[in-house]
Amino acid sequence: MKLTIHKEDDAIYLRLDESEVVESEEVQNGIILDYNAQGKVIGVEILYLSQRSPQALQQVLLETTP
């Protein structure tokens, strides 16, 4: 899993695995899902991040649970 923050693009991208993206779908305004050949979601992109949360590009908190 890989999380990429694009400050210049005002976006964040979560890649769940490295399989090839064969289709993308905007499921809500500025929220795009990437799918592999089996139809599984392998990526999530959120655009206009600073409009959704003004501090989002300044601080990222990662929580894991057992």
All heavy atoms as TSV, in Angstrom:
chain	resi	resn	atom	element	x	y	z
A	1	MET	N	N	0.842	-1.164	0.000
A	1	MET	CA	C	0.000	0.000	0.000
A	1	MET	C	C	0.895	1.237	0.000
A	1	MET	O	O	1.913	1.266	0.672
A	1	MET	CB	C	-0.902	-0.007	1.235
A	1	MET	CG	C	-1.899	1.081	1.212
A	1	MET	SD	S	-3.085	1.137	2.585
A	1	MET	CE	C	-3.144	-0.475	3.250
A	2	LYS	N	N	0.488	2.239	-0.781
A	2	LYS	CA	C	1.292	3.450	-0.895
A	2	LYS	C	C	0.365	4.665	-0.885
A	2	LYS	O	O	-0.635	4.690	-1.609
A	2	LYS	CB	C	2.087	3.408	-2.198
A	2	LYS	CG	C	2.977	4.593	-2.426
A	2	LYS	CD	C	3.743	4.418	-3.735
A	2	LYS	CE	C	4.633	5.593	-4.016
A	2	LYS	NZ	N	5.356	5.442	-5.281
A	3	LEU	N	N	0.707	5.647	-0.067
A	3	LEU	CA	C	-0.055	6.887	0.016
A	3	LEU	C	C	0.806	8.015	-0.532
A	3	LEU	O	O	1.940	8.201	-0.088
A	3	LEU	CB	C	-0.435	7.179	1.469
A	3	LEU	CG	C	-1.259	8.427	1.713
A	3	LEU	CD1	C	-2.644	8.289	1.101
A	3	LEU	CD2	C	-1.373	8.691	3.206
A	4	THR	N	N	0.286	8.747	-1.508
A	4	THR	CA	C	1.025	9.844	-2.130
A	4	THR	C	C	0.213	11.123	-1.989
A	4	THR	O	O	-0.973	11.142	-2.333
A	4	THR	CB	C	1.285	9.564	-3.618
A	4	THR	OG1	O	1.911	8.298	-3.759
A	4	THR	CG2	C	2.163	10.637	-4.227
A	5	ILE	N	N	0.869	12.171	-1.513
A	5	ILE	CA	C	0.228	13.471	-1.389
A	5	ILE	C	C	0.817	14.384	-2.451
A	5	ILE	O	O	2.028	14.539	-2.543
A	5	ILE	CB	C	0.453	14.064	0.011
A	5	ILE	CG1	C	-0.175	13.149	1.064
A	5	ILE	CG2	C	-0.119	15.477	0.107
A	5	ILE	CD1	C	0.167	13.520	2.483
A	6	HIS	N	N	-0.037	14.969	-3.266
A	6	HIS	CA	C	0.368	15.888	-4.327
A	6	HIS	C	C	-0.081	17.294	-3.934
A	6	HIS	O	O	-1.226	17.670	-4.200
A	6	HIS	CB	C	-0.269	15.505	-5.668
A	6	HIS	CG	C	0.129	14.165	-6.164
A	6	HIS	ND1	N	1.283	13.950	-6.865
A	6	HIS	CD2	C	-0.473	12.958	-6.049
A	6	HIS	CE1	C	1.378	12.667	-7.177
A	6	HIS	NE2	N	0.326	12.045	-6.690
A	7	LYS	N	N	0.790	18.045	-3.285
A	7	LYS	CA	C	0.429	19.393	-2.853
A	7	LYS	C	C	0.092	20.287	-4.036
A	7	LYS	O	O	-0.863	21.056	-3.984
A	7	LYS	CB	C	1.553	20.016	-2.021
A	7	LYS	CG	C	1.697	19.396	-0.655
A	7	LYS	CD	C	2.733	20.132	0.154
A	7	LYS	CE	C	2.859	19.480	1.528
A	7	LYS	NZ	N	3.791	20.225	2.378
A	8	GLU	N	N	0.875	20.195	-5.106
A	8	GLU	CA	C	0.637	21.047	-6.274
A	8	GLU	C	C	-0.710	20.755	-6.927
A	8	GLU	O	O	-1.366	21.651	-7.450
A	8	GLU	CB	C	1.755	20.872	-7.318
A	8	GLU	CG	C	3.140	21.208	-6.815
A	8	GLU	CD	C	3.781	20.053	-6.034
A	8	GLU	OE1	O	3.440	18.883	-6.261
A	8	GLU	OE2	O	4.632	20.349	-5.181
A	9	ASP	N	N	-1.123	19.496	-6.913
A	9	ASP	CA	C	-2.392	19.095	-7.524
A	9	ASP	C	C	-3.555	19.144	-6.535
A	9	ASP	O	O	-4.695	18.893	-6.919
A	9	ASP	CB	C	-2.297	17.672	-8.078
A	9	ASP	CG	C	-1.282	17.564	-9.203
A	9	ASP	OD1	O	-1.039	18.585	-9.884
A	9	ASP	OD2	O	-0.727	16.468	-9.391
A	10	ASP	N	N	-3.255	19.427	-5.257
A	10	ASP	CA	C	-4.277	19.473	-4.200
A	10	ASP	C	C	-5.016	18.133	-4.131
A	10	ASP	O	O	-6.236	18.072	-4.135
A	10	ASP	CB	C	-5.240	20.629	-4.446
A	10	ASP	CG	C	-6.072	20.975	-3.215
A	10	ASP	OD1	O	-5.641	20.661	-2.095
A	10	ASP	OD2	O	-7.150	21.574	-3.379
A	11	ALA	N	N	-4.221	17.051	-4.096
A	11	ALA	CA	C	-4.806	15.716	-4.160
A	11	ALA	C	C	-4.019	14.735	-3.303
A	11	ALA	O	O	-2.866	14.958	-2.954
A	11	ALA	CB	C	-4.819	15.223	-5.603
A	12	ILE	N	N	-4.686	13.642	-2.989
A	12	ILE	CA	C	-4.055	12.534	-2.275
A	12	ILE	C	C	-4.440	11.250	-3.011
A	12	ILE	O	O	-5.554	11.130	-3.529
A	12	ILE	CB	C	-4.487	12.522	-0.793
A	12	ILE	CG1	C	-3.639	11.566	0.019
A	12	ILE	CG2	C	-5.962	12.232	-0.647
A	12	ILE	CD1	C	-3.799	11.732	1.520
A	13	TYR	N	N	-3.489	10.314	-3.103
A	13	TYR	CA	C	-3.738	9.069	-3.824
A	13	TYR	C	C	-3.304	7.888	-2.968
A	13	TYR	O	O	-2.170	7.839	-2.488
A	13	TYR	CB	C	-2.973	9.061	-5.153
A	13	TYR	CG	C	-3.271	7.857	-5.999
A	13	TYR	CD1	C	-4.516	7.689	-6.595
A	13	TYR	CD2	C	-2.316	6.877	-6.216
A	13	TYR	CE1	C	-4.792	6.583	-7.384
A	13	TYR	CE2	C	-2.576	5.768	-7.008
A	13	TYR	CZ	C	-3.825	5.631	-7.588
A	13	TYR	OH	O	-4.094	4.532	-8.359
A	14	LEU	N	N	-4.203	6.945	-2.784
A	14	LEU	CA	C	-3.926	5.719	-2.048
A	14	LEU	C	C	-3.920	4.574	-3.040
A	14	LEU	O	O	-4.941	4.285	-3.679
A	14	LEU	CB	C	-4.980	5.477	-0.973
A	14	LEU	CG	C	-4.869	4.170	-0.202
A	14	LEU	CD1	C	-3.558	4.103	0.576
A	14	LEU	CD2	C	-6.052	3.985	0.721
A	15	ARG	N	N	-2.767	3.935	-3.188
A	15	ARG	CA	C	-2.619	2.794	-4.099
A	15	ARG	C	C	-2.592	1.529	-3.253
A	15	ARG	O	O	-1.742	1.360	-2.390
A	15	ARG	CB	C	-1.321	2.943	-4.900
A	15	ARG	CG	C	-1.100	1.871	-5.928
A	15	ARG	CD	C	-2.153	1.987	-7.038
A	15	ARG	NE	N	-1.987	0.921	-7.994
A	15	ARG	CZ	C	-1.571	1.105	-9.224
A	15	ARG	NH1	N	-1.283	2.304	-9.670
A	15	ARG	NH2	N	-1.453	0.074	-10.034
A	16	LEU	N	N	-3.530	0.633	-3.493
A	16	LEU	CA	C	-3.673	-0.565	-2.675
A	16	LEU	C	C	-2.785	-1.710	-3.129
A	16	LEU	O	O	-2.378	-2.533	-2.312
A	16	LEU	CB	C	-5.143	-1.002	-2.646
A	16	LEU	CG	C	-6.086	0.068	-2.084
A	16	LEU	CD1	C	-7.531	-0.354	-2.273
A	16	LEU	CD2	C	-5.778	0.339	-0.628
A	17	ASP	N	N	-2.529	-1.804	-4.433
A	17	ASP	CA	C	-1.564	-2.786	-4.935
A	17	ASP	C	C	-1.000	-2.293	-6.256
A	17	ASP	O	O	-1.425	-1.266	-6.772
A	17	ASP	CB	C	-2.140	-4.198	-5.020
A	17	ASP	CG	C	-3.107	-4.424	-6.160
A	17	ASP	OD1	O	-2.973	-3.797	-7.226
A	17	ASP	OD2	O	-4.016	-5.260	-6.005
A	18	GLU	N	N	-0.054	-3.035	-6.806
A	18	GLU	CA	C	0.657	-2.572	-7.990
A	18	GLU	C	C	0.142	-3.175	-9.293
A	18	GLU	O	O	0.796	-3.058	-10.323
A	18	GLU	CB	C	2.153	-2.865	-7.834
A	18	GLU	CG	C	2.805	-2.042	-6.735
A	18	GLU	CD	C	2.638	-0.535	-6.942
A	18	GLU	OE1	O	2.819	-0.047	-8.077
A	18	GLU	OE2	O	2.304	0.143	-5.963
A	19	SER	N	N	-1.032	-3.799	-9.267
A	19	SER	CA	C	-1.564	-4.323	-10.525
A	19	SER	C	C	-1.937	-3.162	-11.451
A	19	SER	O	O	-2.089	-2.019	-11.024
A	19	SER	CB	C	-2.760	-5.241	-10.273
A	19	SER	OG	O	-3.791	-4.566	-9.581
A	20	GLU	N	N	-2.076	-3.464	-12.731
A	20	GLU	CA	C	-2.318	-2.437	-13.736
A	20	GLU	C	C	-3.725	-1.850	-13.614
A	20	GLU	O	O	-4.709	-2.575	-13.449
A	20	GLU	CB	C	-2.148	-3.040	-15.129
A	20	GLU	CG	C	-2.354	-2.054	-16.245
A	20	GLU	CD	C	-2.214	-2.691	-17.612
A	20	GLU	OE1	O	-1.897	-3.884	-17.702
A	20	GLU	OE2	O	-2.442	-1.973	-18.604
A	21	VAL	N	N	-3.809	-0.530	-13.712
A	21	VAL	CA	C	-5.103	0.152	-13.727
A	21	VAL	C	C	-5.671	0.007	-15.134
A	21	VAL	O	O	-5.037	0.381	-16.117
A	21	VAL	CB	C	-4.956	1.650	-13.371
A	21	VAL	CG1	C	-6.287	2.374	-13.529
A	21	VAL	CG2	C	-4.403	1.816	-11.968
A	22	VAL	N	N	-6.879	-0.573	-15.235
A	22	VAL	CA	C	-7.510	-0.730	-16.543
A	22	VAL	C	C	-8.744	0.153	-16.696
A	22	VAL	O	O	-9.234	0.350	-17.808
A	22	VAL	CB	C	-7.880	-2.203	-16.845
A	22	VAL	CG1	C	-6.627	-3.064	-16.917
A	22	VAL	CG2	C	-8.856	-2.742	-15.846
A	23	GLU	N	N	-9.236	0.681	-15.587
A	23	GLU	CA	C	-10.416	1.545	-15.646
A	23	GLU	C	C	-10.417	2.466	-14.441
A	23	GLU	O	O	-9.974	2.085	-13.356
A	23	GLU	CB	C	-11.693	0.706	-15.655
A	23	GLU	CG	C	-12.954	1.509	-15.825
A	23	GLU	CD	C	-14.204	0.636	-15.884
A	23	GLU	OE1	O	-14.091	-0.594	-15.952
A	23	GLU	OE2	O	-15.286	1.212	-15.837
A	24	SER	N	N	-10.923	3.668	-14.640
A	24	SER	CA	C	-11.083	4.631	-13.557
A	24	SER	C	C	-12.501	5.165	-13.604
A	24	SER	O	O	-13.091	5.299	-14.686
A	24	SER	CB	C	-10.097	5.791	-13.686
A	24	SER	OG	O	-8.774	5.331	-13.583
A	25	GLU	N	N	-13.044	5.470	-12.430
A	25	GLU	CA	C	-14.415	5.963	-12.356
A	25	GLU	C	C	-14.500	7.049	-11.285
A	25	GLU	O	O	-14.052	6.852	-10.156
A	25	GLU	CB	C	-15.357	4.809	-11.994
A	25	GLU	CG	C	-16.773	5.225	-11.746
A	25	GLU	CD	C	-17.653	4.078	-11.265
A	25	GLU	OE1	O	-17.116	3.058	-10.779
A	25	GLU	OE2	O	-18.874	4.212	-11.369
A	26	GLU	N	N	-15.078	8.189	-11.649
A	26	GLU	CA	C	-15.319	9.247	-10.671
A	26	GLU	C	C	-16.656	8.932	-9.998
A	26	GLU	O	O	-17.712	9.054	-10.613
A	26	GLU	CB	C	-15.345	10.629	-11.325
A	26	GLU	CG	C	-15.416	11.745	-10.311
A	26	GLU	CD	C	-15.152	13.117	-10.910
A	26	GLU	OE1	O	-15.119	13.249	-12.145
A	26	GLU	OE2	O	-14.966	14.049	-10.120
A	27	VAL	N	N	-16.603	8.486	-8.740
A	27	VAL	CA	C	-17.807	8.042	-8.042
A	27	VAL	C	C	-18.527	9.179	-7.331
A	27	VAL	O	O	-19.714	9.065	-7.035
A	27	VAL	CB	C	-17.492	6.903	-7.051
A	27	VAL	CG1	C	-17.038	5.656	-7.804
A	27	VAL	CG2	C	-16.461	7.327	-6.031
A	28	GLN	N	N	-17.808	10.239	-7.034
A	28	GLN	CA	C	-18.355	11.486	-6.502
A	28	GLN	C	C	-17.487	12.593	-7.055
A	28	GLN	O	O	-16.398	12.339	-7.569
A	28	GLN	CB	C	-18.305	11.524	-4.972
A	28	GLN	CG	C	-19.304	10.635	-4.287
A	28	GLN	CD	C	-19.260	10.835	-2.777
A	28	GLN	OE1	O	-18.632	11.746	-2.261
A	28	GLN	NE2	N	-19.925	9.954	-2.063
A	29	ASN	N	N	-17.932	13.822	-6.931
A	29	ASN	CA	C	-17.145	14.945	-7.418
A	29	ASN	C	C	-15.757	14.931	-6.786
A	29	ASN	O	O	-15.618	15.082	-5.588
A	29	ASN	CB	C	-17.860	16.262	-7.116
A	29	ASN	CG	C	-17.140	17.446	-7.701
A	29	ASN	OD1	O	-16.499	17.345	-8.746
A	29	ASN	ND2	N	-17.228	18.570	-7.035
A	30	GLY	N	N	-14.730	14.689	-7.607
A	30	GLY	CA	C	-13.358	14.712	-7.129
A	30	GLY	C	C	-12.896	13.463	-6.408
A	30	GLY	O	O	-11.820	13.448	-5.823
A	31	ILE	N	N	-13.657	12.389	-6.454
A	31	ILE	CA	C	-13.241	11.112	-5.855
A	31	ILE	C	C	-13.236	10.058	-6.958
A	31	ILE	O	O	-14.281	9.735	-7.533
A	31	ILE	CB	C	-14.142	10.693	-4.683
A	31	ILE	CG1	C	-14.084	11.760	-3.593
A	31	ILE	CG2	C	-13.713	9.315	-4.157
A	31	ILE	CD1	C	-14.931	11.482	-2.377
A	32	ILE	N	N	-12.030	9.555	-7.244
A	32	ILE	CA	C	-11.839	8.657	-8.380
A	32	ILE	C	C	-11.332	7.308	-7.888
A	32	ILE	O	O	-10.383	7.247	-7.097
A	32	ILE	CB	C	-10.832	9.272	-9.372
A	32	ILE	CG1	C	-11.362	10.628	-9.852
A	32	ILE	CG2	C	-10.554	8.320	-10.533
A	32	ILE	CD1	C	-10.324	11.506	-10.472
A	33	LEU	N	N	-11.960	6.253	-8.354
A	33	LEU	CA	C	-11.529	4.893	-8.038
A	33	LEU	C	C	-10.849	4.300	-9.261
A	33	LEU	O	O	-11.341	4.442	-10.383
A	33	LEU	CB	C	-12.720	4.018	-7.644
A	33	LEU	CG	C	-13.536	4.467	-6.439
A	33	LEU	CD1	C	-14.669	3.469	-6.184
A	33	LEU	CD2	C	-12.679	4.637	-5.208
A	34	ASP	N	N	-9.732	3.614	-9.044
A	34	ASP	CA	C	-9.035	2.888	-10.099
A	34	ASP	C	C	-9.283	1.397	-9.908
A	34	ASP	O	O	-9.234	0.892	-8.782
A	34	ASP	CB	C	-7.523	3.151	-10.037
A	34	ASP	CG	C	-7.157	4.565	-10.445
A	34	ASP	OD1	O	-7.935	5.203	-11.172
A	34	ASP	OD2	O	-6.077	5.023	-10.034
A	35	TYR	N	N	-9.534	0.705	-11.007
A	35	TYR	CA	C	-9.831	-0.727	-10.977
A	35	TYR	C	C	-8.801	-1.510	-11.781
A	35	TYR	O	O	-8.280	-1.020	-12.780
A	35	TYR	CB	C	-11.208	-0.996	-11.603
A	35	TYR	CG	C	-12.344	-0.315	-10.893
A	35	TYR	CD1	C	-12.773	0.950	-11.278
A	35	TYR	CD2	C	-13.004	-0.930	-9.843
A	35	TYR	CE1	C	-13.817	1.582	-10.643
A	35	TYR	CE2	C	-14.057	-0.311	-9.197
A	35	TYR	CZ	C	-14.463	0.951	-9.600
A	35	TYR	OH	O	-15.496	1.573	-8.962
A	36	ASN	N	N	-8.556	-2.760	-11.373
A	36	ASN	CA	C	-7.687	-3.649	-12.142
A	36	ASN	C	C	-8.541	-4.492	-13.087
A	36	ASN	O	O	-9.763	-4.308	-13.175
A	36	ASN	CB	C	-6.800	-4.504	-11.222
A	36	ASN	CG	C	-7.579	-5.498	-10.384
A	36	ASN	OD1	O	-8.771	-5.714	-10.565
A	36	ASN	ND2	N	-6.891	-6.111	-9.439
A	37	ALA	N	N	-7.929	-5.432	-13.793
A	37	ALA	CA	C	-8.629	-6.255	-14.783
A	37	ALA	C	C	-9.704	-7.147	-14.164
A	37	ALA	O	O	-10.650	-7.536	-14.842
A	37	ALA	CB	C	-7.624	-7.100	-15.555
A	38	GLN	N	N	-9.576	-7.446	-12.873
A	38	GLN	CA	C	-10.573	-8.265	-12.194
A	38	GLN	C	C	-11.712	-7.430	-11.608
A	38	GLN	O	O	-12.609	-7.966	-10.964
A	38	GLN	CB	C	-9.918	-9.083	-11.070
A	38	GLN	CG	C	-9.000	-10.192	-11.551
A	38	GLN	CD	C	-7.670	-9.658	-12.067
A	38	GLN	OE1	O	-7.109	-8.717	-11.524
A	38	GLN	NE2	N	-7.170	-10.257	-13.136
A	39	GLY	N	N	-11.668	-6.111	-11.804
A	39	GLY	CA	C	-12.724	-5.241	-11.300
A	39	GLY	C	C	-12.583	-4.846	-9.851
A	39	GLY	O	O	-13.500	-4.280	-9.269
A	40	LYS	N	N	-11.423	-5.118	-9.264
A	40	LYS	CA	C	-11.179	-4.763	-7.866
A	40	LYS	C	C	-10.599	-3.360	-7.776
A	40	LYS	O	O	-9.800	-2.949	-8.618
A	40	LYS	CB	C	-10.223	-5.756	-7.217
A	40	LYS	CG	C	-10.804	-7.140	-7.110
A	40	LYS	CD	C	-9.874	-8.072	-6.381
A	40	LYS	CE	C	-10.521	-9.446	-6.303
A	40	LYS	NZ	N	-9.728	-10.361	-5.508
A	41	VAL	N	N	-10.999	-2.621	-6.741
A	41	VAL	CA	C	-10.465	-1.281	-6.514
A	41	VAL	C	C	-9.014	-1.411	-6.076
A	41	VAL	O	O	-8.705	-2.118	-5.120
A	41	VAL	CB	C	-11.280	-0.532	-5.437
A	41	VAL	CG1	C	-10.632	0.806	-5.103
A	41	VAL	CG2	C	-12.718	-0.328	-5.885
A	42	ILE	N	N	-8.124	-0.731	-6.802
A	42	ILE	CA	C	-6.700	-0.778	-6.456
A	42	ILE	C	C	-6.130	0.606	-6.161
A	42	ILE	O	O	-4.980	0.737	-5.774
A	42	ILE	CB	C	-5.875	-1.457	-7.567
A	42	ILE	CG1	C	-6.026	-0.717	-8.892
A	42	ILE	CG2	C	-6.249	-2.926	-7.682
A	42	ILE	CD1	C	-5.022	-1.144	-9.934
A	43	GLY	N	N	-6.972	1.636	-6.336
A	43	GLY	CA	C	-6.501	2.996	-6.055
A	43	GLY	C	C	-7.666	3.931	-5.781
A	43	GLY	O	O	-8.751	3.756	-6.334
A	44	VAL	N	N	-7.413	4.903	-4.917
A	44	VAL	CA	C	-8.410	5.920	-4.589
A	44	VAL	C	C	-7.718	7.271	-4.648
A	44	VAL	O	O	-6.704	7.480	-3.976
A	44	VAL	CB	C	-8.999	5.707	-3.172
A	44	VAL	CG1	C	-10.012	6.788	-2.845
A	44	VAL	CG2	C	-9.605	4.321	-3.030
A	45	GLU	N	N	-8.249	8.176	-5.452
A	45	GLU	CA	C	-7.710	9.527	-5.539
A	45	GLU	C	C	-8.772	10.507	-5.058
A	45	GLU	O	O	-9.937	10.420	-5.462
A	45	GLU	CB	C	-7.307	9.867	-6.969
A	45	GLU	CG	C	-6.669	11.237	-7.080
A	45	GLU	CD	C	-6.108	11.522	-8.466
A	45	GLU	OE1	O	-6.631	10.963	-9.450
A	45	GLU	OE2	O	-5.144	12.289	-8.545
A	46	ILE	N	N	-8.354	11.426	-4.213
A	46	ILE	CA	C	-9.250	12.472	-3.721
A	46	ILE	C	C	-8.675	13.808	-4.168
A	46	ILE	O	O	-7.556	14.168	-3.792
A	46	ILE	CB	C	-9.386	12.423	-2.187
A	46	ILE	CG1	C	-9.906	11.049	-1.746
A	46	ILE	CG2	C	-10.319	13.532	-1.699
A	46	ILE	CD1	C	-9.906	10.843	-0.245
A	47	LEU	N	N	-9.448	14.518	-4.989
A	47	LEU	CA	C	-9.052	15.818	-5.499
A	47	LEU	C	C	-9.650	16.927	-4.634
A	47	LEU	O	O	-10.567	16.676	-3.859
A	47	LEU	CB	C	-9.538	15.982	-6.941
A	47	LEU	CG	C	-9.100	14.900	-7.926
A	47	LEU	CD1	C	-9.756	15.118	-9.278
A	47	LEU	CD2	C	-7.597	14.864	-8.057
A	48	TYR	N	N	-9.161	18.145	-4.812
A	48	TYR	CA	C	-9.665	19.323	-4.087
A	48	TYR	C	C	-9.557	19.114	-2.575
A	48	TYR	O	O	-10.435	19.469	-1.804
A	48	TYR	CB	C	-11.117	19.657	-4.461
A	48	TYR	CG	C	-11.449	19.431	-5.908
A	48	TYR	CD1	C	-12.413	18.512	-6.286
A	48	TYR	CD2	C	-10.766	20.121	-6.909
A	48	TYR	CE1	C	-12.718	18.290	-7.618
A	48	TYR	CE2	C	-11.064	19.908	-8.248
A	48	TYR	CZ	C	-12.048	18.994	-8.592
A	48	TYR	OH	O	-12.336	18.773	-9.917
A	49	LEU	N	N	-8.455	18.523	-2.153
A	49	LEU	CA	C	-8.292	18.135	-0.754
A	49	LEU	C	C	-8.352	19.319	0.197
A	49	LEU	O	O	-8.970	19.231	1.254
A	49	LEU	CB	C	-6.974	17.377	-0.590
A	49	LEU	CG	C	-6.818	16.567	0.668
A	49	LEU	CD1	C	-7.947	15.552	0.821
A	49	LEU	CD2	C	-5.489	15.864	0.675
A	50	SER	N	N	-7.734	20.430	-0.159
A	50	SER	CA	C	-7.736	21.578	0.753
A	50	SER	C	C	-9.130	22.165	0.929
A	50	SER	O	O	-9.425	22.771	1.961
A	50	SER	CB	C	-6.766	22.656	0.260
A	50	SER	OG	O	-7.196	23.184	-0.971
A	51	GLN	N	N	-10.009	21.974	-0.037
A	51	GLN	CA	C	-11.391	22.432	0.087
A	51	GLN	C	C	-12.188	21.523	1.022
A	51	GLN	O	O	-13.119	21.956	1.679
A	51	GLN	CB	C	-12.072	22.486	-1.276
A	51	GLN	CG	C	-11.464	23.508	-2.205
A	51	GLN	CD	C	-12.056	23.422	-3.589
A	51	GLN	OE1	O	-13.150	22.897	-3.795
A	51	GLN	NE2	N	-11.318	23.920	-4.579
A	52	ARG	N	N	-11.800	20.264	1.081
A	52	ARG	CA	C	-12.493	19.302	1.940
A	52	ARG	C	C	-12.030	19.418	3.389
A	52	ARG	O	O	-12.802	19.244	4.316
A	52	ARG	CB	C	-12.254	17.881	1.440
A	52	ARG	CG	C	-12.781	17.644	0.054
A	52	ARG	CD	C	-12.332	16.279	-0.463
A	52	ARG	NE	N	-12.580	16.128	-1.864
A	52	ARG	CZ	C	-13.733	15.730	-2.391
A	52	ARG	NH1	N	-14.750	15.459	-1.608
A	52	ARG	NH2	N	-13.862	15.616	-3.689
A	53	SER	N	N	-10.738	19.690	3.564
A	53	SER	CA	C	-10.140	19.813	4.891
A	53	SER	C	C	-8.943	20.747	4.785
A	53	SER	O	O	-7.909	20.360	4.240
A	53	SER	CB	C	-9.699	18.444	5.403
A	53	SER	OG	O	-8.997	18.573	6.611
A	54	PRO	N	N	-9.062	21.975	5.283
A	54	PRO	CA	C	-7.986	22.962	5.115
A	54	PRO	C	C	-6.610	22.509	5.614
A	54	PRO	O	O	-5.602	22.895	5.054
A	54	PRO	CB	C	-8.483	24.165	5.910
A	54	PRO	CG	C	-9.964	24.007	5.949
A	54	PRO	CD	C	-10.208	22.526	5.957
A	55	GLN	N	N	-6.533	21.671	6.628
A	55	GLN	CA	C	-5.253	21.217	7.162
A	55	GLN	C	C	-4.785	19.904	6.550
A	55	GLN	O	O	-3.713	19.422	6.881
A	55	GLN	CB	C	-5.327	21.036	8.689
A	55	GLN	CG	C	-5.497	22.319	9.449
A	55	GLN	CD	C	-6.946	22.777	9.495
A	55	GLN	OE1	O	-7.846	21.991	9.329
A	55	GLN	NE2	N	-7.170	24.062	9.706
A	56	ALA	N	N	-5.539	19.328	5.646
A	56	ALA	CA	C	-5.253	17.983	5.152
A	56	ALA	C	C	-3.877	17.846	4.516
A	56	ALA	O	O	-3.225	16.821	4.660
A	56	ALA	CB	C	-6.334	17.553	4.164
A	57	LEU	N	N	-3.413	18.860	3.794
A	57	LEU	CA	C	-2.124	18.752	3.124
A	57	LEU	C	C	-0.967	19.126	4.028
A	57	LEU	O	O	0.192	18.989	3.659
A	57	LEU	CB	C	-2.097	19.629	1.871
A	57	LEU	CG	C	-3.004	19.128	0.752
A	57	LEU	CD1	C	-3.046	20.136	-0.377
A	57	LEU	CD2	C	-2.562	17.785	0.244
A	58	GLN	N	N	-1.250	19.590	5.247
A	58	GLN	CA	C	-0.207	19.985	6.173
A	58	GLN	C	C	0.109	18.879	7.169
A	58	GLN	O	O	1.236	18.771	7.636
A	58	GLN	CB	C	-0.623	21.244	6.934
A	58	GLN	CG	C	-0.816	22.422	6.019
A	58	GLN	CD	C	-1.403	23.610	6.756
A	58	GLN	OE1	O	-1.525	23.607	7.975
A	58	GLN	NE2	N	-1.778	24.625	6.009
A	59	GLN	N	N	-0.879	18.069	7.498
A	59	GLN	CA	C	-0.673	17.044	8.509
A	59	GLN	C	C	-1.446	15.792	8.150
A	59	GLN	O	O	-2.629	15.862	7.833
A	59	GLN	CB	C	-1.150	17.562	9.877
A	59	GLN	CG	C	-1.009	16.550	10.975
A	59	GLN	CD	C	-1.528	17.108	12.302
A	59	GLN	OE1	O	-1.901	18.263	12.417
A	59	GLN	NE2	N	-1.547	16.275	13.300
A	60	VAL	N	N	-0.769	14.666	8.186
A	60	VAL	CA	C	-1.413	13.381	7.931
A	60	VAL	C	C	-1.185	12.507	9.149
A	60	VAL	O	O	-0.045	12.345	9.617
A	60	VAL	CB	C	-0.833	12.690	6.671
A	60	VAL	CG1	C	-1.432	11.309	6.504
A	60	VAL	CG2	C	-1.089	13.543	5.441
A	61	LEU	N	N	-2.250	11.965	9.680
A	61	LEU	CA	C	-2.178	11.079	10.840
A	61	LEU	C	C	-2.475	9.663	10.381
A	61	LEU	O	O	-3.487	9.412	9.742
A	61	LEU	CB	C	-3.198	11.510	11.901
A	61	LEU	CG	C	-3.334	10.620	13.125
A	61	LEU	CD1	C	-2.039	10.594	13.924
A	61	LEU	CD2	C	-4.483	11.079	13.991
A	62	LEU	N	N	-1.566	8.760	10.677
A	62	LEU	CA	C	-1.748	7.364	10.306
A	62	LEU	C	C	-2.035	6.565	11.561
A	62	LEU	O	O	-1.251	6.587	12.512
A	62	LEU	CB	C	-0.485	6.829	9.618
A	62	LEU	CG	C	-0.499	5.361	9.243
A	62	LEU	CD1	C	-1.602	5.095	8.209
A	62	LEU	CD2	C	0.836	4.946	8.723
A	63	GLU	N	N	-3.169	5.882	11.565
A	63	GLU	CA	C	-3.528	5.024	12.687
A	63	GLU	C	C	-3.592	3.590	12.216
A	63	GLU	O	O	-4.134	3.314	11.146
A	63	GLU	CB	C	-4.906	5.423	13.251
A	63	GLU	CG	C	-4.877	6.592	14.154
A	63	GLU	CD	C	-6.226	6.812	14.831
A	63	GLU	OE1	O	-6.924	5.821	15.127
A	63	GLU	OE2	O	-6.559	7.967	15.051
A	64	THR	N	N	-3.058	2.690	12.998
A	64	THR	CA	C	-3.202	1.266	12.707
A	64	THR	C	C	-3.809	0.604	13.941
A	64	THR	O	O	-3.586	1.042	15.065
A	64	THR	CB	C	-1.847	0.613	12.388
A	64	THR	OG1	O	-0.974	0.791	13.487
A	64	THR	CG2	C	-1.230	1.231	11.150
A	65	THR	N	N	-4.569	-0.425	13.713
A	65	THR	CA	C	-5.170	-1.168	14.811
A	65	THR	C	C	-4.770	-2.627	14.674
A	65	THR	O	O	-4.552	-3.118	13.563
A	65	THR	CB	C	-6.699	-1.051	14.827
A	65	THR	OG1	O	-7.207	-1.534	13.575
A	65	THR	CG2	C	-7.138	0.389	15.022
A	66	PRO	N	N	-4.675	-3.306	15.791
A	66	PRO	CA	C	-4.274	-4.719	15.728
A	66	PRO	C	C	-5.318	-5.584	15.072
A	66	PRO	O	O	-6.417	-5.305	14.943
A	66	PRO	CB	C	-4.078	-5.122	17.179
A	66	PRO	CG	C	-4.622	-4.030	18.017
A	66	PRO	CD	C	-4.864	-2.860	17.138
